[in-house]
Amino acid sequence: MKSETNLRSILIITNDSTVFLKKGLATAFEMFGGRTEEIKKLVARLDTARKDGRKMCDVSYGIISTRFGFVPGNYVITNYDNVMSKKEDYERVQKEKDYLGQLHQISIYFDRIIICVPNDMFAMMLEGETFQQGKIIAVTGKMFEEECSKRNWVFLERKGARLGKDNAEKILKLIESES
């Protein structure tokens, strides 16, 4: 039987935002606005993308949240008061929730991982050897271009709040070429 997709699965990772769209309970995908919006648009575009009449990929979305650590987009969470915004916060939440360990474990099951997080958080991912060689698309600061190259990762310079329209187009073309 022919597979519906050639590229099994993609995981898109970002971190939480101070903009909560819901009060009370909602999925992690629905909960956050602000800087996560352009990432959610990429998720939607990839999720509906087709090539040669077939779905191009299966997309999963996850949030590194201040309160819960790494949370898959379809998990139901509640809003909270304080959102991490600087290196010390990322380190504290890592110590409390081990989101890098969670990401290391779950990332094994994906063909491609797209990372759109702040520079200090990305540096922690590099230092902790969170991800495998070669399967990453890193949307991050220019200072990490060489490190990404050493790991055989795709580097895209961060534009805008998280991703930028040009980078979204580059990611779509890359995923299409791999399908």
ChimeraX commands (.cxc) that place a marker at each C-alpha (Angstrom):
marker #1 position 0.00,0.00,0.00 radius 0.5
marker #1 position 1.38,3.41,-0.96 radius 0.5
marker #1 position 2.01,5.82,1.91 radius 0.5
marker #1 position -0.04,9.02,1.97 radius 0.5
marker #1 position 3.15,11.03,2.48 radius 0.5
marker #1 position 6.81,10.62,1.57 radius 0.5
marker #1 position 7.97,12.78,4.46 radius 0.5
marker #1 position 6.63,11.13,7.56 radius 0.5
marker #1 position 6.48,13.97,10.06 radius 0.5
marker #1 position 7.56,17.46,10.99 radius 0.5
marker #1 position 7.69,19.05,14.43 radius 0.5
marker #1 position 7.59,22.83,14.74 radius 0.5
marker #1 position 8.80,24.20,18.08 radius 0.5
marker #1 position 8.45,27.68,19.52 radius 0.5
marker #1 position 8.08,29.12,23.00 radius 0.5
marker #1 position 5.15,30.72,24.75 radius 0.5
marker #1 position 4.00,34.31,24.42 radius 0.5
marker #1 position 2.70,36.89,26.84 radius 0.5
marker #1 position -0.38,37.16,24.62 radius 0.5
marker #1 position -2.96,34.66,25.85 radius 0.5
marker #1 position -5.93,34.27,23.52 radius 0.5
marker #1 position -8.07,32.25,25.93 radius 0.5
marker #1 position -8.95,32.35,29.60 radius 0.5
marker #1 position -9.15,29.03,31.34 radius 0.5
marker #1 position -8.51,25.87,29.34 radius 0.5
marker #1 position -7.49,25.61,25.68 radius 0.5
marker #1 position -5.04,23.66,23.57 radius 0.5
marker #1 position -1.50,25.01,23.51 radius 0.5
marker #1 position -2.07,25.80,19.81 radius 0.5
marker #1 position -5.12,27.93,20.61 radius 0.5
marker #1 position -3.78,29.52,23.80 radius 0.5
marker #1 position -1.06,31.83,22.52 radius 0.5
marker #1 position -1.11,34.77,20.14 radius 0.5
marker #1 position 1.44,37.50,19.54 radius 0.5
marker #1 position 4.77,36.19,18.33 radius 0.5
marker #1 position 3.40,32.66,17.89 radius 0.5
marker #1 position 0.91,33.71,15.21 radius 0.5
marker #1 position 3.33,33.51,12.26 radius 0.5
marker #1 position 4.44,30.05,13.42 radius 0.5
marker #1 position 0.82,28.89,13.61 radius 0.5
marker #1 position 0.29,30.15,10.04 radius 0.5
marker #1 position 3.25,28.05,8.89 radius 0.5
marker #1 position 1.79,25.02,10.69 radius 0.5
marker #1 position -1.53,25.55,8.88 radius 0.5
marker #1 position 0.15,25.97,5.49 radius 0.5
marker #1 position 2.28,22.86,5.90 radius 0.5
marker #1 position -0.65,20.86,7.24 radius 0.5
marker #1 position -2.71,21.56,4.11 radius 0.5
marker #1 position 0.14,21.48,1.55 radius 0.5
marker #1 position -0.21,18.95,-1.24 radius 0.5
marker #1 position 2.14,17.70,-3.92 radius 0.5
marker #1 position 1.15,15.41,-6.78 radius 0.5
marker #1 position -2.29,15.01,-5.20 radius 0.5
marker #1 position -0.88,13.81,-1.88 radius 0.5
marker #1 position -0.50,15.50,1.44 radius 0.5
marker #1 position 3.15,16.65,1.65 radius 0.5
marker #1 position 3.71,16.06,5.36 radius 0.5
marker #1 position 2.26,15.43,8.77 radius 0.5
marker #1 position 2.81,18.42,11.04 radius 0.5
marker #1 position 3.00,18.61,14.81 radius 0.5
marker #1 position 3.37,21.79,16.82 radius 0.5
marker #1 position 4.79,22.24,20.28 radius 0.5
marker #1 position 5.27,25.07,22.74 radius 0.5
marker #1 position 8.01,25.42,25.31 radius 0.5
marker #1 position 5.85,26.86,28.06 radius 0.5
marker #1 position 6.93,28.55,31.24 radius 0.5
marker #1 position 4.47,26.63,33.39 radius 0.5
marker #1 position 4.44,23.18,31.80 radius 0.5
marker #1 position 7.75,22.71,29.97 radius 0.5
marker #1 position 7.38,21.32,26.46 radius 0.5
marker #1 position 3.72,20.88,25.52 radius 0.5
marker #1 position 2.40,19.38,22.26 radius 0.5
marker #1 position 0.02,21.76,20.52 radius 0.5
marker #1 position -3.02,19.55,21.04 radius 0.5
marker #1 position -2.56,19.30,24.83 radius 0.5
marker #1 position -5.03,21.30,26.89 radius 0.5
marker #1 position -3.42,23.83,29.21 radius 0.5
marker #1 position -4.49,26.84,31.23 radius 0.5
marker #1 position -3.19,30.38,31.08 radius 0.5
marker #1 position -0.68,31.56,33.69 radius 0.5
marker #1 position 0.76,34.78,35.06 radius 0.5
marker #1 position 4.50,34.84,34.32 radius 0.5
marker #1 position 6.04,34.09,30.93 radius 0.5
marker #1 position 9.79,33.56,30.61 radius 0.5
marker #1 position 11.52,36.28,28.62 radius 0.5
marker #1 position 15.26,36.17,29.35 radius 0.5
marker #1 position 18.14,33.72,29.71 radius 0.5
marker #1 position 17.72,33.36,33.47 radius 0.5
marker #1 position 14.06,32.46,32.97 radius 0.5
marker #1 position 14.88,29.86,30.30 radius 0.5
marker #1 position 17.49,28.32,32.61 radius 0.5
marker #1 position 15.12,28.28,35.59 radius 0.5
marker #1 position 12.32,26.64,33.61 radius 0.5
marker #1 position 14.81,24.13,32.17 radius 0.5
marker #1 position 15.90,23.22,35.70 radius 0.5
marker #1 position 12.28,22.90,36.87 radius 0.5
marker #1 position 10.70,21.24,33.80 radius 0.5
marker #1 position 13.58,19.81,31.72 radius 0.5
marker #1 position 12.06,20.90,28.42 radius 0.5
marker #1 position 15.37,20.12,26.65 radius 0.5
marker #1 position 15.15,16.53,27.85 radius 0.5
marker #1 position 11.55,16.35,26.71 radius 0.5
marker #1 position 12.53,17.70,23.28 radius 0.5
marker #1 position 15.48,15.34,22.98 radius 0.5
marker #1 position 13.21,12.37,23.63 radius 0.5
marker #1 position 10.30,13.36,21.39 radius 0.5
marker #1 position 12.42,14.67,18.50 radius 0.5
marker #1 position 13.68,11.17,17.73 radius 0.5
marker #1 position 10.33,10.39,16.12 radius 0.5
marker #1 position 10.31,13.23,13.57 radius 0.5
marker #1 position 11.90,13.50,10.14 radius 0.5
marker #1 position 12.31,17.28,10.36 radius 0.5
marker #1 position 12.25,19.69,13.27 radius 0.5
marker #1 position 11.76,23.40,12.77 radius 0.5
marker #1 position 12.98,25.50,15.69 radius 0.5
marker #1 position 11.88,29.12,16.19 radius 0.5
marker #1 position 12.94,30.20,19.68 radius 0.5
marker #1 position 14.89,33.10,21.23 radius 0.5
marker #1 position 18.67,33.11,20.82 radius 0.5
marker #1 position 19.45,32.32,24.47 radius 0.5
marker #1 position 17.11,29.34,24.41 radius 0.5
marker #1 position 18.61,28.15,21.12 radius 0.5
marker #1 position 22.09,28.39,22.65 radius 0.5
marker #1 position 20.91,26.11,25.47 radius 0.5
marker #1 position 19.67,23.60,22.88 radius 0.5
marker #1 position 23.07,23.61,21.20 radius 0.5
marker #1 position 24.94,23.28,24.48 radius 0.5
marker #1 position 22.72,20.43,25.61 radius 0.5
marker #1 position 22.99,18.55,22.28 radius 0.5
marker #1 position 19.19,18.42,22.31 radius 0.5
marker #1 position 18.72,17.34,18.69 radius 0.5
marker #1 position 20.22,14.85,16.25 radius 0.5
marker #1 position 22.48,15.85,13.40 radius 0.5
marker #1 position 20.94,16.87,10.10 radius 0.5
marker #1 position 17.23,16.97,10.77 radius 0.5
marker #1 position 16.88,20.56,12.00 radius 0.5
marker #1 position 15.72,23.75,10.31 radius 0.5
marker #1 position 16.87,26.46,12.71 radius 0.5
marker #1 position 15.34,29.91,12.44 radius 0.5
marker #1 position 17.73,31.81,14.68 radius 0.5
marker #1 position 20.31,34.55,15.01 radius 0.5
marker #1 position 23.18,34.99,12.55 radius 0.5
marker #1 position 25.69,34.16,15.33 radius 0.5
marker #1 position 24.56,30.50,15.15 radius 0.5
marker #1 position 25.04,30.01,11.40 radius 0.5
marker #1 position 28.41,28.28,11.76 radius 0.5
marker #1 position 27.20,25.98,14.57 radius 0.5
marker #1 position 24.21,24.97,12.46 radius 0.5
marker #1 position 26.50,24.24,9.51 radius 0.5
marker #1 position 28.75,22.04,11.69 radius 0.5
marker #1 position 25.69,19.99,12.66 radius 0.5
marker #1 position 24.44,19.73,9.06 radius 0.5
marker #1 position 21.35,21.75,10.00 radius 0.5
marker #1 position 19.53,24.17,7.73 radius 0.5
marker #1 position 20.12,27.71,9.01 radius 0.5
marker #1 position 17.65,30.51,8.32 radius 0.5
marker #1 position 18.33,33.91,9.82 radius 0.5
marker #1 position 15.52,34.96,12.10 radius 0.5
marker #1 position 13.43,37.77,10.67 radius 0.5
marker #1 position 10.55,39.48,12.43 radius 0.5
marker #1 position 9.01,38.28,15.64 radius 0.5
marker #1 position 9.78,34.60,15.05 radius 0.5
marker #1 position 9.94,33.50,11.47 radius 0.5
marker #1 position 9.31,36.09,8.79 radius 0.5
marker #1 position 7.50,35.59,5.48 radius 0.5
marker #1 position 10.66,34.88,3.48 radius 0.5
marker #1 position 11.74,32.14,5.87 radius 0.5
marker #1 position 8.25,30.62,5.82 radius 0.5
marker #1 position 8.47,30.42,2.02 radius 0.5
marker #1 position 11.96,28.88,2.18 radius 0.5
marker #1 position 10.74,26.24,4.63 radius 0.5
marker #1 position 7.75,25.40,2.45 radius 0.5
marker #1 position 10.00,24.99,-0.61 radius 0.5
marker #1 position 12.46,22.84,1.32 radius 0.5
marker #1 position 9.73,20.55,2.64 radius 0.5
marker #1 position 8.21,20.33,-0.84 radius 0.5
marker #1 position 11.58,19.37,-2.34 radius 0.5
marker #1 position 11.94,16.59,0.25 radius 0.5
marker #1 position 8.43,15.22,-0.36 radius 0.5
marker link #1:1,2 radius 0.2
marker link #1:2,3 radius 0.2
marker link #1:3,4 radius 0.2
marker link #1:4,5 radius 0.2
marker link #1:5,6 radius 0.2
marker link #1:6,7 radius 0.2
marker link #1:7,8 radius 0.2
marker link #1:8,9 radius 0.2
marker link #1:9,10 radius 0.2
marker link #1:10,11 radius 0.2
marker link #1:11,12 radius 0.2
marker link #1:12,13 radius 0.2
marker link #1:13,14 radius 0.2
marker link #1:14,15 radius 0.2
marker link #1:15,16 radius 0.2
marker link #1:16,17 radius 0.2
marker link #1:17,18 radius 0.2
marker link #1:18,19 radius 0.2
marker link #1:19,20 radius 0.2
marker link #1:20,21 radius 0.2
marker link #1:21,22 radius 0.2
marker link #1:22,23 radius 0.2
marker link #1:23,24 radius 0.2
marker link #1:24,25 radius 0.2
marker link #1:25,26 radius 0.2
marker link #1:26,27 radius 0.2
marker link #1:27,28 radius 0.2
marker link #1:28,29 radius 0.2
marker link #1:29,30 radius 0.2
marker link #1:30,31 radius 0.2
marker link #1:31,32 radius 0.2
marker link #1:32,33 radius 0.2
marker link #1:33,34 radius 0.2
marker link #1:34,35 radius 0.2
marker link #1:35,36 radius 0.2
marker link #1:36,37 radius 0.2
marker link #1:37,38 radius 0.2
marker link #1:38,39 radius 0.2
marker link #1:39,40 radius 0.2
marker link #1:40,41 radius 0.2
marker link #1:41,42 radius 0.2
marker link #1:42,43 radius 0.2
marker link #1:43,44 radius 0.2
marker link #1:44,45 radius 0.2
marker link #1:45,46 radius 0.2
marker link #1:46,47 radius 0.2
marker link #1:47,48 radius 0.2
marker link #1:48,49 radius 0.2
marker link #1:49,50 radius 0.2
marker link #1:50,51 radius 0.2
marker link #1:51,52 radius 0.2
marker link #1:52,53 radius 0.2
marker link #1:53,54 radius 0.2
marker link #1:54,55 radius 0.2
marker link #1:55,56 radius 0.2
marker link #1:56,57 radius 0.2
marker link #1:57,58 radius 0.2
marker link #1:58,59 radius 0.2
marker link #1:59,60 radius 0.2
marker link #1:60,61 radius 0.2
marker link #1:61,62 radius 0.2
marker link #1:62,63 radius 0.2
marker link #1:63,64 radius 0.2
marker link #1:64,65 radius 0.2
marker link #1:65,66 radius 0.2
marker link #1:66,67 radius 0.2
marker link #1:67,68 radius 0.2
marker link #1:68,69 radius 0.2
marker link #1:69,70 radius 0.2
marker link #1:70,71 radius 0.2
marker link #1:71,72 radius 0.2
marker link #1:72,73 radius 0.2
marker link #1:73,74 radius 0.2
marker link #1:74,75 radius 0.2
marker link #1:75,76 radius 0.2
marker link #1:76,77 radius 0.2
marker link #1:77,78 radius 0.2
marker link #1:78,79 radius 0.2
marker link #1:79,80 radius 0.2
marker link #1:80,81 radius 0.2
marker link #1:81,82 radius 0.2
marker link #1:82,83 radius 0.2
marker link #1:83,84 radius 0.2
marker link #1:84,85 radius 0.2
marker link #1:85,86 radius 0.2
marker link #1:86,87 radius 0.2
marker link #1:87,88 radius 0.2
marker link #1:88,89 radius 0.2
marker link #1:89,90 radius 0.2
marker link #1:90,91 radius 0.2
marker link #1:91,92 radius 0.2
marker link #1:92,93 radius 0.2
marker link #1:93,94 radius 0.2
marker link #1:94,95 radius 0.2
marker link #1:95,96 radius 0.2
marker link #1:96,97 radius 0.2
marker link #1:97,98 radius 0.2
marker link #1:98,99 radius 0.2
marker link #1:99,100 radius 0.2
marker link #1:100,101 radius 0.2
marker link #1:101,102 radius 0.2
marker link #1:102,103 radius 0.2
marker link #1:103,104 radius 0.2
marker link #1:104,105 radius 0.2
marker link #1:105,106 radius 0.2
marker link #1:106,107 radius 0.2
marker link #1:107,108 radius 0.2
marker link #1:108,109 radius 0.2
marker link #1:109,110 radius 0.2
marker link #1:110,111 radius 0.2
marker link #1:111,112 radius 0.2
marker link #1:112,113 radius 0.2
marker link #1:113,114 radius 0.2
marker link #1:114,115 radius 0.2
marker link #1:115,116 radius 0.2
marker link #1:116,117 radius 0.2
marker link #1:117,118 radius 0.2
marker link #1:118,119 radius 0.2
marker link #1:119,120 radius 0.2
marker link #1:120,121 radius 0.2
marker link #1:121,122 radius 0.2
marker link #1:122,123 radius 0.2
marker link #1:123,124 radius 0.2
marker link #1:124,125 radius 0.2
marker link #1:125,126 radius 0.2
marker link #1:126,127 radius 0.2
marker link #1:127,128 radius 0.2
marker link #1:128,129 radius 0.2
marker link #1:129,130 radius 0.2
marker link #1:130,131 radius 0.2
marker link #1:131,132 radius 0.2
marker link #1:132,133 radius 0.2
marker link #1:133,134 radius 0.2
marker link #1:134,135 radius 0.2
marker link #1:135,136 radius 0.2
marker link #1:136,137 radius 0.2
marker link #1:137,138 radius 0.2
marker link #1:138,139 radius 0.2
marker link #1:139,140 radius 0.2
marker link #1:140,141 radius 0.2
marker link #1:141,142 radius 0.2
marker link #1:142,143 radius 0.2
marker link #1:143,144 radius 0.2
marker link #1:144,145 radius 0.2
marker link #1:145,146 radius 0.2
marker link #1:146,147 radius 0.2
marker link #1:147,148 radius 0.2
marker link #1:148,149 radius 0.2
marker link #1:149,150 radius 0.2
marker link #1:150,151 radius 0.2
marker link #1:151,152 radius 0.2
marker link #1:152,153 radius 0.2
marker link #1:153,154 radius 0.2
marker link #1:154,155 radius 0.2
marker link #1:155,156 radius 0.2
marker link #1:156,157 radius 0.2
marker link #1:157,158 radius 0.2
marker link #1:158,159 radius 0.2
marker link #1:159,160 radius 0.2
marker link #1:160,161 radius 0.2
marker link #1:161,162 radius 0.2
marker link #1:162,163 radius 0.2
marker link #1:163,164 radius 0.2
marker link #1:164,165 radius 0.2
marker link #1:165,166 radius 0.2
marker link #1:166,167 radius 0.2
marker link #1:167,168 radius 0.2
marker link #1:168,169 radius 0.2
marker link #1:169,170 radius 0.2
marker link #1:170,171 radius 0.2
marker link #1:171,172 radius 0.2
marker link #1:172,173 radius 0.2
marker link #1:173,174 radius 0.2
marker link #1:174,175 radius 0.2
marker link #1:175,176 radius 0.2
marker link #1:176,177 radius 0.2
marker link #1:177,178 radius 0.2
marker link #1:178,179 radius 0.2
view
